[in-house]
């Protein structure tokens, strides 16, 4: 059989694989260093699952002094969306997941193992396809789409496996010389892998996450080069991961069933395969059942959602680590001040079945993350977000930067800092009452709590303003006077006093301070009231209390 002639007719001017083997030498890395990649297709928005893979892949590379690279898998050009590549690059940059190698913008690339875009690697794939033709592992297939569809229908009627294999692999049986003649006559064709597998036999495979898995050998003669000259995912990723020296392929477990095929391709090419770690998808609970987080149904599936909401990238990153390894939560509690890069992620501790996505948990983590920011950091990050998503907040923040910084400094930088902000889109509601003009524009009523008798509320506020309020008081003195005010109106000075003898009092000191808080802010929950009063200033405090007395 003249495989050499067939190879030269199909690929007449293609370099031998030795050229690429020399061009992409072994990486100079320390022993144990892991080389990982994120290999997205630019066919839609970046999914949180893709970000999850990137977090894990980059973390594994970083903690072993390895390499994390990004490869754009754009061989399915019919499905490619406009600005798809830019969206991928931006998403990684937004979440501080920039690669060590790969595309850093639409035109610039870093790294010596590129191109990092599969559509620019066509000649490389052709070289390795030519090599396999010479070895008898790849053949041209001349089947028309209608023939393949008829074959699939027959397979379904016969209730047998669908695909191009065994007796169904019609073009596999075409003699080489006949194939050469067909090509010379201009017949259209694609290239298929001639699988040496026997489905009666099993292969044993160890997946880093899934553990030991048995599969039937692959016997499908899959397409490796399409009619447009571009490879399929199966062939391209094998060639690329070999040349780019990937040591661990971290990908979604929808690819687990392809492992027998991929290992077979590595084997016939003579390559050492990487290790595989198949990640279970992020799940969502709906009506008591679990399902995959969906691009169509769930807004939180899109990475852009987190930017739009103003959830800091660090919070999303920490939450994804929490999903990846359940022991991260305990580690974080014990190491509150350490950076998350100090946490050692372990692939073999990842969930086999898939973690549930919990937005409430994410926002709680975000509150903790933001609570550690300085006032200046909150200001800068919130302003950056507001410039893109909320003009009103932008104007509020920029109206008086120094005054805003005072507001943001309330209960910040302490052992137990404020945890009232989970995302930048919350901030306007949380601070706008501190601005005179915004507070005066509010049409909301005073929502009284325990002290709901309006006349009594007026009397208490009047007494506080006339007898107890002194803007110069230290905090301890200030609170002591709140207690005296409480005592004057028969409210317990201490909460525990009230709990011990509730029948003796109308309420406790907390009810009094809540009333004053409502008078000052029209809110029952705010950060520390003493600090709020200090920032508002004497004149504004007096004005607001007098307005409350008048309007209650």
VEXSE-193298 format. One record per atom (N, C-alpha, C): residue in one letter; x, y, z. Coordinates in steps of 0.05 Angstrom, whole numbers, plus 5000, padded with zeros to 4 digits. Example, Ala and Ser with C-alpha at 12.3 -4.5 7.8 and 13.67 -1.06 7.14 Angstrom:
residues 2
A526448865156
A524649105156
A526449345156
S525749555142
S527349795143
S525850015157
end
This chain:
residues 552
X501749765000
X500050005000
X501750255000
X501250434983
X502950674980
X501850904996
X502150875023
X501351095041
X502951355037
X505451315030
X507251545026
X506151725003
X505351594981
X504351744958
X501751884966
X499951744980
X497451854989
X497952105007
X499852085025
X500452305043
X501552545027
X503252495007
X504352714992
X502352854973
X500352694964
X498352814947
X496452994963
X495852904988
X494053055005
X495453305016
X497953265025
X499553485037
X502253505023
X502353624999
X504853634983
X507053804995
X506354025007
X508354215016
X508254275046
X508354055061
X508154085090
X510653975103
X511654125123
X514054045138
X513653775152
X515853635155
X515753385171
X515453455201
X514353265216
X513853315245
X516453375260
X518753285250
X521253335263
X521853635267
X520853785248
X521254075249
X519954185274
X517454105279
X515954205302
X516954085329
X517853835327
X518953715351
X521453865361
X523053965342
X525354125349
X524554415357
X522554515343
X521754795348
X520654835376
X519254625386
X518054635413
X519354435432
X521654515443
X523254325460
X521954295487
X523054105502
X522154065530
X522454325546
X520454375563
X520554625579
X522654595601
X524054815606
X526054815627
X524754895654
X523554695666
X522154735692
X523154545713
X522754615738
X523654445759
X521954195761
X523053985773
X521553735775
X518953775791
X516853665780
X514253685794
X512653925785
X513754095768
X512354335758
X510054245740
X507754365743
X505454285727
X504954495705
X504454405681
X503754575659
X500754525653
X499154735656
X496254715652
X495454915631
X492954885623
X491855085603
X488855115607
X487955345597
X485155405593
X484855425563
X483055265552
X482855255523
X479955305514
X478955545516
X476155605509
X475755645480
X473255615472
X472355675444
X470955945444
X471456125425
X470256385425
X467456375412
X465756205424
X463056155412
X460756265428
X461456435448
X459356555465
X460656685489
X459056765508
X460156895532
X461756695549
X463556805565
X465156635583
X463356535606
X463156275609
X461556145629
X463056135656
X461556145678
X462856125704
X464355855706
X463455655692
X464855395692
X467655415680
X467855585659
X470455635646
X472255785665
X471155975679
X472756125699
X473655935721
X471955755729
X472555555750
X474955385741
X474855295716
X477055135706
X479655305706
X479455555699
X481855735698
X483055775726
X481355815745
X482255845773
X483855605782
X482755365776
X484055115784
X486655075769
X486555125743
X488855075726
X491155265733
X490555525737
X492655715744
X493755655772
X491955585790
X492855525818
X494755295819
X494155085804
X495854845804
X498554915791
X498555075771
X501155165759
X502755335778
X501355525790
X502755715808
X504055575832
X502555395844
X503655275869
X505855065864
X506355005838
X508554825832
X510754965815
X510555235813
X512355395796
X512355295767
X509955235758
X509555135731
X508655355712
X507055285692
X506155475672
X503155435667
X501755665666
X498955665658
X498755815632
X497755685611
X497455835586
X494555815576
X493856005559
X491256015547
X491455965517
X489855775507
X489855705479
X486955745469
X486655905448
X484055955437
X483355735417
X481255585422
X480555355405
X478355445386
X479155565364
X477255695345
X476955545319
X477055275321
X476855115296
X473955095287
X471955145304
X469155145296
X468355425289
X469255515266
X468955805259
X466155885251
X464455685246
X461655755240
X460255855265
X461055755288
X459755825313
X461156065328
X463356155317
X464856365330
X463256625331
X463256765354
X461657015356
X463557255354
X462457475347
X463957725345
X465157805373
X467657875373
X469057955398
X469257725419
X468857475409
X469057245427
X471757225440
X473857265425
X476657245436
X477157465456
X476357715449
X476657945467
X475257895493
X472857775491
X471357715516
X472757525534
X474057325523
X475557125538
X477957265552
X479457415537
X481857555548
X481057745570
X478857895565
X477958095585
X477057955611
X475557745608
X474557595631
X476857505649
X478957395636
X481257295652
X482657525665
X482957745651
X484257975662
X482758095686
X480058105682
X478358215704
X478658055730
X479157795727
X479257625751
X482157555759
X484057715749
X486857675755
X487757395748
X486857295726
X487657025717
X489257035691
X490757255688
X492357285664
X494357045662
X494656935638
X496356705635
X499356775634
X501056575638
X503956615634
X504556625604
X502856485589
X503156485560
X500456495546
X500456605522
X497956615507
X497356895497
X494956935487
X494157195477
X493457375501
X494657615501
X494057805522
X492258035512
X491958055486
X489858225474
X489458115446
X488058255429
X487258145403
X489658105385
X491858245390
X494158235371
X496758135385
X496958175411
X499458115425
X499357835438
X501757705437
X501957435448
X504557425464
X504457275487
X506957225501
X507356915502
X509956835501
X510556545502
X511856445477
X513356235480
X514956115458
X513755865446
X511255795455
X510055545446
X507555585429
X507355825417
X505055895401
X505355805372
X503555885354
X501256055360
X499355935381
X498056115396
X496256025417
X493256045408
X492956045382
X490356045369
X490255825349
X488455635351
X488655395334
X488355455304
X486855655297
X486455715269
X489155805256
X491055885272
X493755965262
X495655735262
X494755495269
X496555255272
X495855045251
X494555125229
X493554935209
X495854755199
X498054885192
X500254725180
X501454525200
X501354595226
X502254405246
X500554155246
X497854195246
X496053955246
X496353795221
X496753935198
X497153795173
X499653615174
X501753725186
X504253575188
X503853305203
X502353325226
X501953075242
X499852895229
X497953015214
X496052845200
X497452705177
X499352835164
X500852715142
X502552475153
X503652525177
X505252315190
X503452065195
X501052115204
X499251885210
X498251745184
X497951905163
X497251785137
X499451585128
X501851675131
X504151505124
X504251245140
X503351265165
X503351035183
X500850855179
X498950955162
X496550795157
X494350845178
X494551055194
X492551105215
X490551325207
X490851445184
X488951645175
X488351595145
X485751625138
X484951575110
X482951785102
X482751835075
X480752025065
X478051895065
X475952045072
X473151955071
X471652125052
X470351995033
X468952135011
X465952135015
X464952035038
X462052025043
X460852295043
X458552315030
X456952565029
X455252585055
X454452815062
X452852855086
X450252695085
X449052675061
X446552515059
X447052225066
X449352115057
X450051835062
X450351785092
X451751975105
X452151955134
X449551965149
X447752135140
X445152155153
X443551895150
X443551785126
X442151535121
X443351305138
X446051315141
X447351105158
X446451135187
X446251385196
X445451435224
X442651325229
X440851375210
X438051285212
X437950985213
X439550845197
X439550555197
X440550445223
X442650585234
X443650495260
X441550525282
X440050745281
X438050785301
X435750585299
X435050515274
X432950315269
X433950045279
X436549985275
X437649725284
X438349735314
X437849965327
X438449995356
X441349925362
X443150015345
X445949975350
X447250255354
X449750245362
X451150505367
X451350665341
X451050925344
X451351095320
X454351165317
X455151235293
X457851315289
X459051185264
X461551245259
X463051145236
X465150945246
X464350685245
X466150485256
X465450215244
X467350025246
X466849745238
X465749725210
X463549575207
X462249535181
X461049785170
X460649985187
X459450235178
X461550425166
X464050365171
X466250545162
X466850475132
X465150575115
X465250505086
X467950575073
X468850825078
X471250915063
X473850795075
X473750675098
X476050545110
X477050325092
X475150205077
X475849965061
X476850035033
X476750295026
X477550374999
X480650334996
X481550184976
X484350144971
X485750424968
X488250434976
X489750684975
X489950794946
X490450624927
X490750714899
X488050834889
X485850714898
X483250814890
X482751094903
X483551114928
X483251374942
X484851594928
X487251514919
X489051704905
X487651804880
X486451614865
X485051694840
X482751874846
X481251824867
X478951984874
X479852274879
X482052294894
X483052564901
X484052704875
X485452554858
X486352674833
X484052764815
X481752634818
X479352704802
X477752934814
X478853034837
X477553274849
X475253214868
X474952964876
X472752894895
X473253014922
X471153124935
X471553244961
X471753024983
X473353085003
X473852885024
X474553035050
X474352885071
X475452965097
X477352735106
X478852785128
X480652575137
X479652455163
X479652185164
X478752045188
X481051885200
X480851845226
X482751685241
X481951385238
X483751215230
X483250925228
X483750805256
X481650785272
X482050685299
X482950395300
X484950335316
X485850065320
X484349925343
X482350055354
X481049965379
X479049735374
X478649585396
X476649375397
X474849425421
X472349485416
X470549545439
X470049315458
X470849075450
X470548845468
X472748855490
X474849015485
X476949035504
X476549285521
X477749285545
X477449515563
X480149645567
X480049905572
X482450045581
X482050145609
X484050145625
X483950245652
X485350515653
X483950705664
X485050985665
X484751095693
X486751245702
X486551375728
X486251675723
X483951785730
X483352065729
X484052185756
X485352415757
X486252535782
X483852595800
X481652675788
X479252745805
X477352505807
X476752365785
X474752155785
X475851895796
X478551865797
X479651615806
X479951415783
X479951155789
X480250945769
X477650905753
X477850915727
X475550885710
X476250685688
X474350505682
X474650315660
X472950405636
X474050375612
X472550445588
X472950215567
X470950185549
X471550015526
X473550165508
X475150025493
X476950155475
X475350305454
X476450525443
X475150675422
X475450525395
X473150505380
X473350395353
X472150585333
X471550835341
X470351025323
X472551155305
X471951165279
X473751295260
X472951585258
X473751745278
X472852015279
X474252195258
X472952415252
X474252615233
X476452745249
X478752775235
X480952925248
X481553185233
X481053195207
X481353435191
X478853475175
X477553705178
X475053765165
X475553865136
X473353905122
X473553985093
X474754265091
X474654425112
X475754695111
X478754695118
X479854455123
X482754435129
X483354465158
X481354525175
X481854555204
X481254295218
X482654245240
X482353995254
X479853995272
X479053765281
X477053745302
X478353775329
X476853825349
X477953855376
X479653615384
X478653375378
X480053135387
X482953125378
X483253175352
X485953165341
X487653405349
X486453635347
X488053875353
X489053885382
X487453805401
X488353825429
X490553635435
X490553405421
X492653205425
X495353325415
X495353425391
X497753545379
X498653785395
X496853965402
X497554205417
X498654145445
X497253965459
X498153905487
X500853765487
X501453615466
X504053495463
X506153715458
X505753885438
X507754075431
X508054295452
X505854365466
X506054575486
X506854455513
X507254195514
X508354055538
X506454075562
X503854055556
X501854045578
X502253795594
X502353825620
X502753585637
X500053495650
X498153685652
X495653615665
X493353765650
X491553605638
X489253725625
X486953735645
X486153985652
X483954025670
X481654125653
X479453965652
X477254035635
X474653925646
X472354005635
X469753915644
X469353615640
X467753495658
X467553205656
X465753105633
X464653295617
X463253215593
X465253085573
X467853135577
X469953015560
X470952745570
X469952655593
X471052405604
X470752175585
X468452155572
X467951925554
X469751925529
X471152155525
X472952175501
X475752085508
X476252015533
X478951935542
X480051705525
X478551485521
X479651265505
X480651355477
X479051525464
X479851625438
X482351795440
X482451975460
X484752145462
X487351995469
X487151805487
X489451635493
X490351485469
X488451395453
X489151245428
X490651415409
X489851675406
X491251855388
X494051915398
X494351955424
X497051995435
X498751745429
X497551515432
X499151265428
X500051235399
X498251275379
X499051235351
X501051455342
X500951685355
X502851905349
X505551865363
X505551675382
X508051625397
X508651835418
X506551965428
X506852175448
X506252065476
X507552175496
X506752115524
X504352285531
X502152155539
X499752315545
X500052475571
X498652695573
X498552835599
X496752695618
X496752775643
X494752685662
X492152835657
X489952705664
X487352835660
X485952875687
X484653105690
X483053165714
X480453275704
X478353115706
X475753205696
X473953315718
X473353575715
X471853725736
X468853685733
X467553615755
X464653605754
X463453885750
X461253905736
X460154175731
X459054305756
X458854565755
X457554715777
X454554675773
X453254595795
X450354525794
X448654745806
X446054725800
X444054905812
X441654735821
X440554805845
X438254655854
X435754805844
X433854655833
X431454765823
X429154565827
X427154655842
X424854485848
X425654215860
X427654225877
X428553985892
X430453805876
X431053875851
X432953715836
X435353875827
X437553745822
X440053875814
X440253875783
X441254085772
X441854105744
X444254275740
X445454255716
X447754425710
X446954715708
X448754885717
X448355175713
X448255225683
X446055355675
X445455375646
X445955655635
X447255655611
X447655915597
X445056045591
X442955885584
X440456005576
X438656085599
X438755945621
X436855985643
X437956165665
X440556165670
X441656275695
X443456515689
X442756755699
X444356985693
X447056965707
X447256815729
X449856785743
X451756595728
X450756465707
X452556295691
X454556465675
X453856705668
X455656885652
X457557025671
X460057025664
X462057165680
X461557465681
X460357575660
X459757855659
X457757945681
X456157755691
X454257815712
X455557925737
X457857815744
X459257895769
X460458175766
X461358245742
X462258515737
X459958715738
X457758635726
X455358815726
X454358865754
X454358665770
X453358685798
X455358835816
X457958835807
X459958955824
X460958775846
X460958515841
X462158325861
X465158315856
X466758385875
X469658385870
X470758115860
X472558135841
X473757885830
X474957705851
X476057835872
X477257675894
X475257505908
X472757605911
X470657455924
X469757215907
X469557265881
X468757045863
X470956825863
X473456915863
X475756735864
X475656565889
X475256695912
X475156545937
X472856355938
X470556435927
X468256265926
X468856015909
X470156055887
X470755825869
X472855635882
X474655745898
X476455575913
X474855415934
X472855535945
X471155405965
X469655175952
X468755215927
X467454995913
X469454775906
X471854855898
X473854665889
X474754475912
X475454595934
X476254435958
X474654515982
X473154335993
X471354416015
X472954496040
X475454416042
X477054496066
X478054786064
X477554916041
X478455196039
X477055376059
X474455326064
X472855486082
X474155486110
X474855246120
X476155226146
X478855356146
X480355316124
X483055446122
X482755746124
X480755856110
X480356146110
X479756246138
X478056106153
X477356186181
X479856186198
X481655996194
X484055976210
X486356166201
X486056266176
X488156436164
X486956686152
X485656846168
X484157066158
X485857276144
X488357306152
X490057516140
X491757416117
X491857156113
X493557056091
X492257086064
X493857126043
X492757136016
X491956856007
X489956835989
X489056575982
X491056415966
X493156545956
X495256395942
X496856215961
X496556255987
X497856086007
X496455826010
X493955816002
X492355566005
X493255365984
X493655115992
X494554905973
X492154755962
X491554795938
X489254665925
X490154375918
X488354185922
X488853905916
X486653795897
X487453715874
X485553615854
X484053365864
X485553195879
X484252945888
X482252985910
X481953235919
X479953295940
X477553435928
X477453455901
X475153585888
X472753395887
X470453515887
X467953355886
X467653205860
X466852955862
X466452785838
X463752855825
X461852935842
X459152965832
X458453255824
X459953445834
X459353725827
X458153885850
X459154125855
X458254285877
X455854455868
X454154515888
X451854695883
X452754985884
X451755135864
X452355425864
X450555565884
X451755715902
X450255845923
X450856145923
X449056305911
X449556595909
X449556725936
X447956625955
X447956745982
X450756705995
X451856475991
X454556416002
X456656595989
X456456625963
X458256805948
X458157085959
X455757195963
X455457465973
X456457496001
X456157286017
X457257296045
X460357306044
X461557156026
X464457166023
X465257446013
X463657555995
X464157825984
X464158036006
X462158006025
X462058196048
X464658186064
X465657946068
X468157916083
X470558036068
X470657986042
X472758096026
X472758406027
X470458526022
X470158816022
X470758936050
X470058786071
X470458886098
X473458926104
X475158796089
X478058816094
X479259046078
X477759166060
X478759386044
X479059636061
X480959806055
X481060066067
X478960246054
X478360466067
X476360656056
X477160746028
X479760786024
X480760875998
X480360665977
X480860405984
X480460185966
X477560155958
X475760185978
X472860175972
X472160395953
X473160635959
X472560865942
X473460815913
X475860725910
X477060695883
X475660475867
X475160245880
X473860025867
X470960085860
X469560215879
X466760285874
X466460495852
X468360685852
X468260895831
X468760775804
X470660595802
X471360455777
X468860315766
X467460175784
X465060035776
X462860235768
X462460445784
X460360635779
X460660775753
X463160835745
X463660965719
X462460815696
X462360545699
X461360375677
X458360305680
X457460295706
X454760185710
X452760355725
X453660575738
X451860725755
X452761015757
X451661185739
X452461465738
X451761615764
X449461545776
X448561675800
X450561625823
X451461385825
X453461315846
X456061455840
X456861465815
X459261605807
X459161895816
X456962035810
X456662315818
X456762345848
X455562165863
X455462175892
X458362145903
X459861955892
X462561905902
X464362145896
X463962265873
X465862475864
X465062755874
X462662775886
X461663035896
X463663155916
X464562995935
X466363085955
X467962845965
X470262805952
X471762555957
X472562525986
X473462735999
X474362726027
X472062656045
X469662766040
X467362706057
X466562416053
X466562326027
X465862046022
X467761856035
X470361926036
X472361746049
X471761736079
X470761946091
X469961946119
X467661746123
X465761756105
X463461576107
X464361286105
X466061236086
X467060956081
X468960866103
X469961046119
X471760976141
X470260876166
X467660936167
X466060846190
X466260546194
X467060466218
X467260186225
X469160026206
X471160156196
X473060016178
X475760016191
X477359806186
X479959786197
X480059696226
X477759586236
X477659486263
X477759186264
X477859076289
X477958786292
X475458656280
X473158786284
X470658696272
X469558916254
X470558936229
X469659146211
X466759106202
X465559316191
X462859296180
X462759096157
X460558956156
X460158756134
X457458796121
X456859046114
X454259116102
X454259146072
X456659126060
X456759156031
X457758896019
X456058776001
X456758525988
X457558565959
X456758795948
X457358855920
X457059155916
X458459255896
X458459555892
X455759655884
X454059485873
X451359575867
X449659615892
X450659525916
X449259575941
X450059845953
X452259955944
X453460175959
X451760425960
X450460495938
X448960745937
X446760745959
X445360525961
X443260505981
X444460516010
X446860416013
X448160406039
X449360666048
X449760856030
X451161106039
X449661366032
X447661346014
X446561596004
X445161766026
X444261646047
X442961796069
X445061976084
X447561926079
X449662096092
X450062356078
X448962386054
X449262636039
X446762816043
X447163056051
X444863236058
X442763246036
X443663306012
X441763345990
X440163085984
X441562855985
X440262605980
X438262536002
X438962596027
X437262536049
X434662706048
X435062956041
X432763146039
X430863076017
X431962945995
X430362865973
X428662615978
X429462465999
X428062216005
X425162276014
X423262136002
X420462176010
X419461966029
X421261786037
X420461556054
X419661656082
X417861506094
X416961556122
X418961456142
X418661556167
X420261446189
X418861186198
X420260956193
X419060696199
X419860626228
X418060706247
X418660666275
X418660366282
X420260286302
X420460006309
X418959956336
X420459886356
X419259816382
X417760066393
X419060296392
X417760536401
X416060646378
X413560566377
X411860636354
X409760846360
X409660936385
X407861156392
X409261416384
X408061556365
X409361786353
X409862016373
X407962056391
X408362266411
X410662206429
X410761956438
X412961876455
X415661896440
X415661816415
X418061836398
X418962126397
X417062316392
X417762596391
X418962696417
X417762606439
X418662696466
X421462596471
X422062346464
X424662226470
X426862376453
X426162426427
X428162566410
X428562846420
X426462986428
X426663256439
X428363266464
X427963076482
X429563066506
X432463016500
X432962836481
X435762786473
X437063036463
X435663176445
X436763416433
X437263636453
X435363676471
X435463896491
X437363836514
X437463586524
X438863536549
X441363356547
X441463196526
X443562996526
X445663026503
X444763136481
X446563146458
X448763356461
X451263256458
X453563436458
X455563316437
X455963456416
X457563356394
X460463296402
X461363426424
X464163396432
X464563146450
X462463016458
X462762786476
X464362566463
X465962426480
X467362186471
X465161966469
X465861746456
X463861536451
X462661426477
X464361376496
X463461256521
X461461446536
X462161696536
X460461906548
X457861916533
X457961926507
X455661936490
X453761706496
X454761466497
X453061236502
X451961236530
X453561346549
X452561366576
X450061546577
X450061756561
X447761936561
X445361806547
X445861636527
X443561486515
X442261306537
X443961196554
X442861036576
X441261196595
X442161436601
X440661616619
X437961696607
X438061746581
X435561806567
X433661576569
X434661336565
X433061096567
X431761076595
X433361116615
X432461106643
X430161306648
X430561546637
X428561756641
X425761676630
X425761516609
X423161436597
X422361146604
X423661046625
X423160776636
X423760556616
X426060586603
X427260366587
X429760276601
X430260016602
X432559906616
X435160016605
X437060086622
X439660176613
X441359956600
X440759706608
X442259486596
X440259286585
X440859156563
X439158956551
X438658726571
X440758646585
X440458416603
X438558486626
X438458736634
X436558826655
X433758776646
X433258856621
X430558826610
X429858536608
X431658366598
X431158086595
X430557946622
X431858046643
X431457936670
X428758016681
X427858266675
X425358366686
X423758516665
X422858386644
X421558526622
X418958676631
X417658576652
X415158706661
X415658976673
X418159036682
X418759296696
X419259526676
X419859456651
X420759666632
X419059656606
X419059886593
X417759906566
X419459766545
X421959766549
X423859646530
X426659686541
X428659716524
X431459746533
X432859966517
X435360006525
X436960226513
X437260196482
X437259946473
X437459906444
X435060016429
X432760016441
X430360126428
X430660436426
X431860556446
X432260846446
X434260926424
X436460776423
X438560846402
X437460786374
X435760586371
X434560536345
X432760766337
X431260876355
X429561096349
X431161336339
X433361396353
X435061626345
X436361566317
X437061316313
X438261226287
X436261286265
X433661206269
X431561246249
X431161546244
X431261706265
X430861996262
X433162116245
X435562006248
X437862116235
X438162016206
X437261766201
X437861636175
X435461526161
X433161506174
X430761376164
X431261076159
X433260966173
X433960686171
X434260566199
X433460316203
X433760186229
X436360036231
X437659986208
X440259846208
X442360016194
X444360096208
X446560256196
X449060176211
X451360256201
X453860226217
X453660396243
X455860396257
X455960526284
X454760806284
X452760856302
X451361106301
X453061336311
X454761286331
X456561506341
X458261606318
X459461416303
X461261496280
X459661646259
X457161556254
X455461696234
X455061986242
X454562026268
X453962296278
X456462476276
X458762356281
X461262506279
X461862596250
X461162416231
X461562486202
X459462696193
X456962666202
X454862856194
X455463136204
X456563156228
X457163416240
X454863516257
X455563686276
X453563786295
X451163916282
X451664096264
X449464246251
X447464066237
X448563866222
X446763686207
X445263496226
X446563406247
X445263236267
X442863376279
X443363626288
X441263776300
X438863826281
X439563886256
X437563946236
X435863696231
X437163466229
X435663216223
X433863146247
X434863176271
X433163106294
X430763296296
X431263556291
X429063746292
X426963686270
X427863606246
X426063536225
X424463286232
X425663096246
X424262856254
X422062926274
X422763096293
X420763186313
X418363316299
X418963476279
X416863616265
X415063436248
X416363236236
X414963066216
X413762806227
X414562736251
X413462486262
X410562516269
end
